[in-house]
Amino acid sequence: MKKLIYQIPTDLFELFVVELNGYGLEIINKDEENTIFAIYAEDSEVNSLKSAVNEIFEDLGNGKIVLEEDLQEENWEEKWKENFKPIEIPPFIIIPEWEIYKENELIPIKLKIAQAFGTGLHATTQLVLSLLPKYVKKGDSVLDIGTGTGILAIAAAKLGASKVKAIDIHDKAVEECKINAWENQVNIDCEEKSVEDIDDLFDVILANLQIDIFRKYFKYIPSHFKKYLIISGIFKDKEKKEFLDLAKAHNLEIVEEISKPESPEKSEDLWYAFVLKHS
Ligand SMILES: C[S@@+](CC[C@H](N)C(=O)[O-])C[C@H]1O[C@@H](n2cnc3c(N)ncnc32)[C@H](O)[C@@H]1O
């Protein structure tokens, strides 16, 4: 197991996280200027991880490696757990499986494993979680595109969706989705599949992806939902405009728009989520 320590300007960090899809990332220090973080990787994965990170750094025009360390297996397990604390996103509370949960009015989503994107910490996930109670009704069928840990699919199932499917292109994410669904005692069909291969019709579709994926694959989504399409992962006004044009071109209208700043210090850098329906 290796620990790779990187540095990137703080204003590019969130974009980096979205691009990388969050595998085993730990923030070591974050200030106004720079964020220093570690990524953990099996020895067999180190080279492919390094080139993926370098590619993103090149795309973003900044970022560098600071240190590479060898780690014991147990270390990695403990490090990951240390950084994962319960987080409340009403009506849900995301809790790591090893935390003792005291019953309260929030709906618990237990994550046994969260190395894929979807710990509930990111604004894009939180936006969708806060929209779900209004748009997912008992008995609805729901598809979660790009499920990561399975967090949104589990939330939909806990709200009473009857048939929930979750897809992701990463086999590790699909594995995590299955484990986390089991941990929450909900029935989710987690499958390794990409957007363009959706082959069913759902009441509601959730898609927390990113603009370059929507640019390429959005056209495959609208014909597969009946009631609502909930989109997240749209960053700042330029992407918002591009996404809204895309939605309009597919005869979709906005039912609701919400946003959340990337961080309290950066209130002008907004992540957007949209609820859409057929016009
Ligand atoms: C931003 S994460 C969202 C994770 C989780 N749904 C959440 O809201 O926290 C996006 C996920 O989409 C997956 N993904 C990327 N391209 C995809 C594609 N073409 N089809 C399906 N999933 C994809 C990534 O592997 C990643 O797990």
The ligand as an SDF file (V2000), in Angstrom:
LIG
                    3D

 27 29  0  0  0  0  0  0  0  0999 V2000
  -19.6070   12.7320   -8.5360 C   0  0  0  0  0  0  0  0  0  0  0  0
  -19.6420   11.0010   -8.2950 S   0  0  0  0  0  0  0  0  0  0  0  0
  -21.2530   10.8070   -7.5400 C   0  0  0  0  0  0  0  0  0  0  0  0
  -21.3020    9.7130   -6.4830 C   0  0  0  0  0  0  0  0  0  0  0  0
  -22.6090    9.6500   -5.6880 C   0  0  0  0  0  0  0  0  0  0  0  0
  -23.7440    9.3740   -6.5640 N   0  0  0  0  0  0  0  0  0  0  0  0
  -22.8560   10.9330   -4.9410 C   0  0  0  0  0  0  0  0  0  0  0  0
  -23.8110   11.6550   -5.2960 O   0  0  0  0  0  0  0  0  0  0  0  0
  -22.1100   11.2350   -4.0000 O   0  0  0  0  0  0  0  0  0  0  0  0
  -19.8710   10.4510   -9.9520 C   0  0  0  0  0  0  0  0  0  0  0  0
  -19.8250    8.9490  -10.1680 C   0  0  0  0  0  0  0  0  0  0  0  0
  -20.1430    8.7290  -11.5380 O   0  0  0  0  0  0  0  0  0  0  0  0
  -19.4040    7.6350  -12.0350 C   0  0  0  0  0  0  0  0  0  0  0  0
  -19.3680    7.7680  -13.4980 N   0  0  0  0  0  0  0  0  0  0  0  0
  -18.5040    8.5060  -14.2540 C   0  0  0  0  0  0  0  0  0  0  0  0
  -18.8020    8.3580  -15.5650 N   0  0  0  0  0  0  0  0  0  0  0  0
  -19.8740    7.5340  -15.6360 C   0  0  0  0  0  0  0  0  0  0  0  0
  -20.6540    7.0080  -16.7230 C   0  0  0  0  0  0  0  0  0  0  0  0
  -20.3630    7.3140  -17.9920 N   0  0  0  0  0  0  0  0  0  0  0  0
  -21.6850    6.1710  -16.4380 N   0  0  0  0  0  0  0  0  0  0  0  0
  -21.9760    5.8540  -15.1550 C   0  0  0  0  0  0  0  0  0  0  0  0
  -21.2670    6.3140  -14.0840 N   0  0  0  0  0  0  0  0  0  0  0  0
  -20.2330    7.1470  -14.3140 C   0  0  0  0  0  0  0  0  0  0  0  0
  -18.0700    7.7760  -11.3110 C   0  0  0  0  0  0  0  0  0  0  0  0
  -17.3900    6.5400  -11.2810 O   0  0  0  0  0  0  0  0  0  0  0  0
  -18.4890    8.2780   -9.9290 C   0  0  0  0  0  0  0  0  0  0  0  0
  -18.6350    7.2100   -9.0130 O   0  0  0  0  0  0  0  0  0  0  0  0
  1  2  1  0
  2  3  1  0
  2 10  1  0
  3  4  1  0
  4  5  1  0
  5  6  1  0
  5  7  1  0
  7  8  2  0
  7  9  1  0
 10 11  1  0
 11 12  1  0
 11 26  1  0
 12 13  1  0
 13 14  1  0
 13 24  1  0
 14 15  1  0
 14 23  1  0
 15 16  2  0
 16 17  1  0
 17 18  1  0
 17 23  2  0
 18 19  1  0
 18 20  2  0
 20 21  1  0
 21 22  2  0
 22 23  1  0
 24 25  1  0
 24 26  1  0
 26 27  1  0
M  CHG  2   2   1   9  -1
M  END
$$$$
